[in-house]
């Protein structure tokens, strides 16, 4: 049975207003207000980076009653992802969470998810429904490093404490590796997640919307 998925390979760009503490910064990042303690009021969200192009075909291989259930593995390829045995040499990533529906409306993936597979609904021609796969998404983590979903890794579908961002020049910030190994150098690091801005430390220079029970990310300049 052939399936199609859309993949998210990178981290989610934060859509937040970045405040500037110098004239040069003000020219780069606009629409901001200064935060208490000399910080800046730049609220936003790291949005989804979705791979462009046609959906990637996926072939099931019978390793479980549910396609890409929690604990199962997928292989990577140029044209397709195939469910494979996790003990095999072709296994590249493991499912850490699996949900029906869409990621936009469904539960969030675990914090250290490396990427998300979006699985389109498939219904077989047989009337018994055997082999049907509902629309859903699988939260994936690589079996081997690097792990872009780790704190400071520069990617993953979520922004978490320890991640770094840079100003993209259009009043927004995007995630990048904290060690400077990415294309863009880090400018801010998320040091704390709280439920209100007032609980951020005085050194906070940027507020990043994280979502969840602690939706405010307190970021400092690096």
PyMOL commands that set and color helices and strands:
alter all, ss='L'
color gray80, all
select helices_A, chain A and resi 23-28+36-38+197-199
alter helices_A, ss='H'
color red, helices_A
select strands_A, chain A and resi 2-8+14-16+33-34+40-41+44-46+56-59+73-75+80-84+93-100+115-119+136-142+164-167+173-176+188-194+206-209+216-221
alter strands_A, ss='S'
color yellow, strands_A
deselect
rebuild
show_as cartoon
